Amino acid sequence: MKLSALAQESGVSTASIKYYIHVGILRPGHKRNATTADYSQAHLDRLGLITWLRRELGSPIDSIAALTRAIDDESLENIELMGFCQRLALEASNVLKSAAGSSSHSEPEPATATAAAEPAPAPKPIENDIRDVLQELGWPDISPTAVASMAGVLEELSTSGYPVGRDTIMRHIQALTEVASRNTTPITDDLSRDQICIEVVRGITLHNRLLVATSALVHTSLSAMPRSSQSI
């Protein structure tokens, strides 16, 4: 398709498309001649991802550039790419805080033989509890980002006076298992890498909003009902 058709199909102006090509987050079209280029479904997928990140998360260009470099890095497996997207979505939603130990716009750095490896920080007790629960459930422990995110929120709960322990972790994980199982079903290797990223980022963003809204509804309703004292 021509540039004008790409703009119409994607809902992105030709000026923005040219800018995205200029800054390197969108690949140029295939040149037909000196003034015309062809664009493909891959360009539509990338523009869909860029548009979501800009509109819904307010992601700056450098963060999007870091993600698109990861997408285009064929040595990076899809599961690692999904973890990258997860971090971006959690940080943009202020769920993953600086205590997790990374910058807002970081991307995976390849290890070099000459670089001095910094010792990894010792895991926090609450992180060990989360990993113990994952092991008990027989689930893979493949997302340091998710573990750090959950641990940070649990620490805030504990500091605020709520009792927090392994039972808290297990109860919340089990309550969300069915929902998460349904939500992750559409994400398969049959999708393009740009499509995988938008499914992950959009899914995390929208479902986090739904969880917050549902939590408010449930807590408000139950608070208005007669009940005996219960632990949180």
C-alpha positions in Angstrom: 0.0 0.0 0.0 1.1 3.6 -0.5 1.8 6.1 2.3 -1.6 7.7 1.9 -3.3 4.3 2.2 -1.2 3.4 5.3 -2.2 6.7 6.9 -5.9 6.1 6.2 -5.8 2.5 7.4 -3.8 3.2 10.6 -5.4 6.5 11.5 -1.9 8.0 11.8 -1.1 11.2 9.8 1.5 11.0 7.0 3.5 13.6 8.9 3.6 11.4 12.0 4.5 8.3 9.9 7.4 10.1 8.3 8.5 11.3 11.8 8.4 7.7 13.2 10.5 6.6 10.2 13.0 9.4 10.8 13.5 8.6 14.5 13.9 4.9 13.7 10.8 3.3 15.4 9.2 2.5 12.1 11.0 0.9 9.2 10.9 2.7 5.8 8.7 1.3 3.1 10.0 -0.7 0.2 11.2 1.8 -2.4 9.4 1.6 -5.8 11.0 4.7 -7.2 12.5 7.9 -6.0 9.2 9.3 -4.7 7.1 6.2 -3.9 7.4 3.4 -1.4 5.2 0.4 -0.5 4.1 -0.4 3.0 2.8 -3.7 4.4 0.9 -5.2 7.3 4.0 -5.1 9.4 3.9 -1.3 9.2 0.3 -1.3 10.3 1.1 -3.6 13.2 4.0 -1.3 14.3 1.8 1.8 14.0 -0.9 0.2 16.1 1.7 -0.5 18.8 3.2 3.0 18.7 -0.3 4.6 18.7 -1.4 2.6 21.8 1.9 3.4 23.7 1.6 7.1 22.9 -2.1 7.5 23.5 -2.8 5.2 26.4 0.6 5.2 28.3 2.1 8.5 27.2 5.3 6.6 26.4 8.2 8.9 25.2 9.9 8.1 21.9 13.0 6.8 23.7 11.0 4.2 25.5 9.2 3.2 22.3 12.6 3.0 20.5 13.9 0.7 23.2 10.9 -1.6 22.7 11.1 -1.6 18.9 14.8 -2.5 19.1 13.9 -5.4 21.2 11.1 -6.4 18.8 13.6 -6.3 15.9 16.2 -8.2 17.8 15.6 -11.8 16.5 17.9 -13.3 19.1 15.4 -12.2 21.8 12.9 -14.9 22.3 9.2 -14.1 22.5 8.9 -14.8 26.2 11.7 -12.3 26.9 10.1 -9.8 24.7 6.8 -10.2 26.6 8.7 -9.6 29.8 10.1 -6.4 28.3 6.5 -5.3 27.4 5.3 -6.2 30.9 7.9 -4.0 32.5 7.0 -1.1 30.2 3.3 -1.4 31.0 3.8 -1.8 34.8 6.2 1.2 35.0 3.8 3.4 32.9 1.0 2.4 35.3 3.2 3.3 38.3 2.8 -0.3 39.6 6.5 -1.1 39.2 8.4 1.4 41.3 12.1 2.4 41.4 12.5 0.0 44.3 12.4 -2.8 41.7 15.8 -1.6 40.8 15.8 -0.3 37.2 15.3 2.9 35.2 12.0 3.7 33.6 13.4 3.4 30.1 15.9 0.6 30.4 16.3 -2.3 28.0 18.2 -5.5 28.1 21.9 -5.0 27.9 24.1 -7.8 26.5 26.8 -8.9 28.9 30.4 -8.3 27.8 33.5 -10.1 28.7 35.2 -6.9 29.9 32.3 -5.5 31.9 32.6 -6.0 35.6 29.5 -7.9 36.8 27.7 -6.2 39.6 26.5 -8.6 42.3 22.7 -9.1 42.2 20.9 -7.6 45.2 19.8 -10.2 47.7 16.1 -11.1 47.2 13.7 -9.6 49.8 11.9 -12.0 52.1 8.6 -11.2 50.5 10.0 -12.1 47.1 11.2 -15.4 48.5 7.6 -16.0 49.7 6.2 -15.3 46.3 8.7 -17.7 44.6 7.8 -20.3 47.2 4.2 -20.0 46.3 5.0 -20.3 42.6 7.0 -23.4 43.3 4.1 -24.9 45.4 1.7 -24.2 42.5 4.2 -25.8 40.0 4.4 -22.6 38.0 7.6 -21.3 36.3 9.4 -18.4 37.9 10.3 -16.5 34.8 9.4 -12.8 35.5 11.6 -10.9 38.0 9.6 -7.9 37.0 6.3 -9.3 38.1 7.8 -10.7 41.4 9.3 -7.3 42.2 6.1 -5.5 41.4 4.0 -7.8 43.6 6.5 -7.6 46.4 6.5 -3.8 46.3 2.8 -3.6 46.7 2.8 -6.3 49.5 5.4 -4.3 51.4 3.2 -1.2 51.1 0.3 -3.1 52.5 2.4 -4.4 55.4 3.6 -0.9 56.1 0.0 0.3 56.2 -0.9 -2.2 58.9 -2.4 -5.0 56.8 -1.3 -8.5 57.7 0.7 -9.9 54.8 2.1 -13.4 54.4 2.2 -16.5 52.1 -1.6 -17.0 52.5 -2.1 -13.4 51.2 0.0 -14.2 48.1 -1.6 -17.6 47.5 -5.2 -16.2 47.9 -4.6 -13.4 45.4 -2.9 -15.6 42.9 -5.6 -18.3 43.0 -8.3 -15.7 42.7 -6.8 -14.4 39.5 -5.8 -17.7 37.9 -9.0 -18.2 35.9 -9.2 -14.6 34.7 -5.5 -14.7 33.6 -5.9 -18.0 31.9 -8.6 -16.6 29.7 -6.7 -13.3 29.1 -3.5 -14.9 27.9 -5.1 -17.4 25.5 -5.0 -15.1 22.5 -1.2 -14.5 22.8 0.5 -17.1 20.6 3.6 -17.4 18.5 1.3 -17.1 15.4 1.1 -13.4 16.0 3.7 -11.0 14.7 6.1 -9.7 17.4 4.5 -6.3 17.2 1.1 -7.9 17.7 2.4 -9.9 20.7 3.7 -6.6 22.3 0.4 -4.8 21.8 -1.6 -7.7 23.2 0.7 -7.8 26.3 0.8 -4.0 26.9 -2.9 -3.5 26.2 -3.9 -6.5 28.2 -2.0 -5.5 31.2 -3.1 -1.9 31.0 -6.8 -2.5 30.5 -7.1 -5.5 32.9 -5.3 -3.6 35.6 -7.9 -0.8 35.2 -10.7 -3.4 35.4 -9.2 -5.0 38.5 -9.0 -1.7 40.3 -12.6 -0.9 39.3 -13.8 -4.3 40.3 -11.9 -4.2 43.6 -13.6 -0.9 44.4 -17.0 -2.4 43.6 -16.5 -5.6 45.6 -14.9 -3.9 48.6 -17.6 -1.3 48.8 -20.4 -3.8 48.5 -19.0 -6.2 51.1 -18.3 -3.2 53.5 -22.0 -2.4 53.5 -23.0 -5.9 54.4 -23.2 -7.3 58.0 -20.2 -9.4 58.6 -17.9 -10.7 61.3 -14.3 -9.6 61.7 -12.1 -11.1 59.1 -8.4 -10.9 58.3 -7.4 -9.1 55.2 
